[in-house]
Structure formats: C-alpha cells, structure tokens
C-alpha cells in the first residue's frame, strides 16, 4: 500500500512537504510512512523517503527564515516536523541518518544566525543537496 501511494501520488502535483499550501497534515502522514517502512523492514525505502522529505523541509525552512518576521509560525512548524522525523528515524534504530538530519538542520540554523560562515566550504547553502544517503 505504501509503494502504491508513492506511485499514484506524483510529487510534481502533490509534494511531500505541504506547509506552504496550508495543509501540514500531509507532513505528518509522510512521517508516518517513514515509520511504517522501517517497521516493515523496508529500511532503504524509509531512508529514501526520510531524506527526500527532510530536504523539502530544509528548503522551506530556509525560505521561512529569510522572511521570519512574516512566517515565524511556518518556520516553527517546519522545525517541529524536522525534529519529529529525526525522532522517528532514531527510534527505528537509524542513528546515523537521525544524526545527519539533526546536524544539517542545526547547520542551517547556525548559518542563518551567523555562527557559521558558510556550508559546503563557504558556498551558499544548497538545501536540496545538503543531505544524501551516501
């Protein structure tokens, strides 16, 4: 059923991360799908979905941070889902990926607050390529 959901619901028309359209319930369901894949022993599918979802959250988080005065609640919601996803991944025993999720989100926060001069050797943040499974 999870595989069919991913085949039928195309990312182009229905993204994983849906905070920008005001329907964050989808984000919760994606977290649940990650957990279910882990529970079913489909670790690679869980990891792929978690990374793809995290990267979308990271892009949105960066955008909302740039307009924090107007989008504080949206940024905070993104952060809540990042930490929820990290908790699920960690609880399922994938500590390495959980650490990468936390470290990359923290790096974005440090970059924005000026505590870090840059990410990726001083280049601008490239949120869509910050986290990979490699």
N, C-alpha and C positions, 0 to 999 in steps of 0.2 A: 504494500500500500504506500509506503514512504517513497519507494522508487517511482511508482506511478505518479504520485503527487509532483515529484520533481520533473517528470517528463511532460505532464499535462500543463502545469502552470509555468509558463515561459517567463524567464527573468526579464525579458525586454518589456513585457507588458505588466508584470507583477513582481517588483523587486523584493528581495528578502527583507530589506530594511525599509519600513514604511512610515517612519516618524514624519518625514516631510509631507505626507499626504494626510496626516492626522489619524492614522489607524495603527497605533502601536501594538494592537493585539496580534497582528501578524508577526511582529518581532518575538513575542512570547512563544508563538507556535513554532517558529524556527528553532528557538532554544529547545523546545520540547522534542522536535525532530532530531536534533543533535543527540540529546539524551537517549532517545529511543534507538537510534542507530548504534550507539555504544552498547546499550542493553541487549541488542540483538546480535552482538558480536561483529558488527559491520564497522570496525574501527576506522578504516580508511575513508569510508563514506561519511562517517561522523566528523572526522578531521577535515575533510574537504569542505563540507558544509559549514563547519565552525569557522574555518579560515575565510571562506568567501563572505560569510555574514559579518565577521569581525571587520574585514576590510571595508565593507559598506558602512558599518557603524563608524569606522575611523574617518572616512571621507565626510560623513555627516557631522561628526564631532568637530572636525577641523573647521567646517563651514560655520557651524553654530558658534564656535569660539571667536571667529572673526567678527561676528555680529552679536556678541554676547549680551549687549545691552537690550537687544530686541528678542533674543532667542535663548534666554537663560534656561527656561523650563525644558526646551527641546534638547539643549546640550545635556542637562542633568538626566533626562530620560535616556539619551544615548549612553551616558556613563553607567546608568543603572543596568542597562542591557549588556554592556561590556562586562561588568562585574558578575552579572548573573551567568553569562556564557562562560566566563572564566571559572566560576564555582562549579558549574556542571561538568566541564572538561576535567577539572581537578578531582571532583568526586568520582568520576568514572575511571580514575587512575592514570590519566594522561597528563602527568605533572609537567612534562617538557612543554607541551603545547599551552597549557594553562599559564606557565611562566612567560612564554613568548607573548601571549595575549596581554598579560599584565604589564610586562616590560615595555611593549610597544605603545600601549595607551599612556603609560607613565612618561615615555619619551616624548609623546605629543604634548602632554601637559607641561613638561619641563621646557620644551622648545617654545611654547606659547608664553610661558611665564618668564622666559629669559634665562632660565637656569641652565640651558644647554644652547651652545652656539649654533648647532645645526645637527641634522640627522643625515646619515649617508655621506659622511666625510664633508660636512659643511654645505651640502647642496640643499635645495628646498625639499621639504617633506613631500614624498610621493606616496600618499596614503594608500593608493591602490596596489602598491608593490612593497609595502613595508613588511608584511608577514607572508611567508610562504611555508610550505611543508618541508622544504629542504633543510 
